[in-house]
């Protein structure tokens, strides 16, 4: 069965320290994995839809670990290539003290950064209802930049719904002088543009939600979802416009992956034919659930989990 949603990009192996303190004093780590695109694919899969992830990993044990793990989450990995010419990317977390985290990336020259448009099965992409693109992939390398733009334009040409989350990573984009031009071009090619408020301010030079929405639509984006963290989310299209408040959580354990969970909630709803408002409401619930659990994907819920979470919220309000 062909995936309803297809995404592509780099997923890295994470070494997460068991104890706090500078890495030179840390001796034990938990092995996990994370990547914006595979996080979204897993989130959509857990919510009952078929998702596919395209990438490239090293032909070694860590590459096998990624493929096996992501396939085990119900995501189609048939389009993931293995290469013996480059390693799988890594990142190591450092928890110096409570509330003070650092991340060290080891991804330069990684297998995923060597992806190219020549590896793409265009019939596979053509079968999708949604192509989800992040703003990380085009800046991994020149070949990844070309690949991303080709996929976006192919999807547009063939009437496939394009979702774009800028996922701004300043360390990665700094080596691409025209990165804003690329990000705005992708926004303009998208049917759904999902920036955070700080990302939008970086791109448009203003933090006024109404102005950002107008400028986003002016680029060519069909719908805009503007995330404002704990405050809530603005949304707009030709048919509807509004604001959804964020759900309060008692304690934020790990904010990493919340945006990807939000995207999975929104996109799964759109696959079900729900309105943009309903999609944002589900995205907000998933985002709130994610931050209460350690790890990128560990907190991604099923529909049953969401219903149980909301039931408990209602019980508390009563």
N, C-alpha and C positions, 0 to 999 in steps of 0.2 A: 504493500500500500504506500503510495507516494505521500510524503509529508505535506501537511497543510501549511506549515511554517518552515521556512529554511533560513538559516543564518550561517555566518562564516566568520572565522577569526581565530585568535590564539588563546588557548587555555594553557595555563602553567601549573606545574606542581608546586604546592605550597608546603614549606616546612614551618610549622607553627610551634613556638617554644612552649614547653610544659610549664616552665617557671618564669617569673619576672626577673629582669635584670639585663645588663649589657650582654650581647651575644658571646663575648669571650668567657663569660661565666656560666653559660647555659649548655647543658650536656644532653638534654633529651628534647625531642621534637615529635609532634604528631604530623603525619603526612596527609595532606589534603590536596584538593585541586580547585582552581577557580579561573574563570574567564567570563567577561561580560556576556559574550554571545552564547556560550554553552550554558551559562546560568539561566538565560532567558529560555533556551530550548528545553532545559530540564523543568523549569517552572511551568511552561506551557504543556509539557508532557504530563506532569503531575495533575494538571487541571483537566486532563481528559482528551488532549488533542495530539495528533501525530506531528512530531517535529524532527527536523534533520539539521545536523551540524557539519559544516565543511571546514576542514583544516588540514594541517600537516604536522606530524610529530616525528621525533627521532626514532630510528629503528633500533630501539633499546628498551630496557625494562620500564623506564619511566613513560615512554611513549605508549607501550602496551598497557600500562596502568591507566593512563588517561582514556584510551579507547575502550577498554573493558569497563571502566567505572561509568563513563558517560552512556555507553550502550546499556549498561545495567540499570540505568535510570529511565530506560524506555525511549531514548533518543536514537534515531537512525544515524549510524556512523559509517555507512557504506562509502561515503565520499571523502573519508579521511585518508590521506596518503601517509606512508612512512618513508623516511629517507635516511640513508647512512652517511649523508654528507653534512649533516648539522644536528645538534642536540635539541632535545625538548627544553623549552624555557622553564626557568625556576624563579620563585621569589621566596624570600625568607622574612618572616615577621620578627620584630623585636619589641618586647613589652618591657620597657625600661622601668616603668612604675605604673600604677593605676591611672588610666586616662592619658597615658603618653606612649603612643605606639609609633614605630618606624618600620618601613618596608624597604627591602633591598632587592632590586630586580637583577636577574641574570638572564637577559633575553636577547641581547645584541647578537645578531647572526644566527638566531634560533631557526629551527626547522620551519616554524610557522611564518617567520619573516621572509622565507624564500618561496612562499606560495606565489603562483602566477595565474593569469587568466587562461593559460594553456591547459591547466589542470581541471578546469571547470566542465562539467557535463551540463550543457545548456538545456537539454531536455529535462533533466532532473529539476533545475530551477524553474523551468516553464510550467511544471506541474504543481507548483506551490500557489497557495492563495495569498500568502504574505511572505515578503522577503524582509527580514529584520537586519538592519545595518547599524554598526556602532562607529563612532568617530575615532576609535582606536586603530582599527585595521588599516585604514589608508596611510597611516604614518609609521607603520612597521618597516616599510621599505618602499622603494620606487615601484617594484613589481606589485606589492600589495596595494599601493595607491592606484595603479592602473587597473588592477583586478576589481577594486571596490567601485571605481567609476564605471567600468564596463558592466558590472552586475546591476548597478542602479539604473543605468541607461537602458539596459536590456529589459529590466522589469517594467520600466516606464513604457517602453516601446510595445511590450506584449500585454499591457493592461494588468500587471500584477501589482497588488497593493504593496507600497514600500513604507516601512516604518524606520524612522531614523532617530537614534538617541546619540547625541554628540559625545557623551562619555569623555569629557575633556580631560586630557592628561598632559599637563604643561611640559613635563620632562620629555615626553615623546614628540610632541609637535614642534618643539623648539628648533629642530634641525630642518624644518620645512618652512621657509620664509613665507610661502603663500598658503599657509594652513587655514587662515580665515576664509579665503576664497574657496578652498575645497569644502569646508564645513557648510558654508552658505549655499554652495552649489548642491550639496547633498540634501540640505534642508529644502531647497527649491524643487528637487526631484521627488520629494517624499509626499506620500498621502497622509502621513502622520508624523509630526515633528515633536519630539519630547525632550526639550532641554530643561535643566534645572535653572533656577533664577540666576545663579552666579555664572553659569555657562552662557546664558542669554545676555547677561550684562557684558561679558567679555566679547561676544559677537556683535552686539548692537550698540554698546556704549551707553545703555540706560538700564535702570532697574525698575522702571515703571511697567507693571504688568500689561496695562492696556496698550502702551506703545510697543512693547515687545511683541504682543500678539498681532498687532497691525503690521509691524515690520516682517514678522514671520510669514504671515499670509501673503504679503507683498512679494516675498521671494518666490512664491509659487506653491508653498506647502498647502495641502488640502485641509488639514486639521492641525490644531496646535494644542498640546498639553504642556502647561508650564508649571513645573514642580517648585513649591516653595517650602520644602522640608516639613518641619513640625507644624507649620501654619496651615498648609493645605495646598490645593492644586487648582489652577485656572484652566479652563478648557474652552475652545472655540472652534466653530466650523461655520459654514454658510447657513446651516440649519439650526444650530443651537450654541449657547454660550452660557458659562456659569462658573461657579466656584464650589469645590468640595473640601470641607474641613478635614484635616488629618485626624486619625484616631489617636487618642492618648494611650501611652503604654506606661506601666509602672516603672520599668527600668530598661534603659537601652544597654544591651549587653555587647552588641557588635553591629555597627551601622553598615559595614561592608556588605554589598550585595542587595541593599534595600532598593536601589534604583532598578536593578535587574528584575527583582521580584515584582516591583510595581509594573514594569513593562510587561512581564508575563501575565499579570492580572488583566491589564488593559487589552493585550492582544488576544488572549483566550476569550475574552468577552466579545471582541469584535468578530472573532471566528464564529461565535454563536449568534451573531446578528443583533447584538445588544446595541443600545444607543451609546454615544460617546460619554454621556453623563454616567450611565450604568457601568461602563468600562472603567472610568476613572474611580468610581466608588469601589469597584473590586480591586483595582490597583492599589488604592490607599489601604485597604484591609491587608492585602498581601505584604505591602511595604511595612506596615506596623507589626505584622507577625514575624517578619524576617529579623528585625533588629533585636528581638528578644532571645535570639539563639546564636551561639558561636558558629562562625564559618560562613562561606559564600552560599552554599546550597542547602545546608542542613535544615534551615527553617522554612524552605519552600513548601507550601501547603498543598493538600488535595482539596477538592470541593468539600469533602466531609470535614476536614480540619477547619476550613473557613466557616462553615455553618456552626460548628461547635464553638469556635472563637466568638462569633457574633452572639450566639445564645448566652454565653457566659457574660458578655458585655451587657446584654439586656438584663440579665439577672442582677448584675451589680447596680444598674441604673434604677431598677425597681426597689 
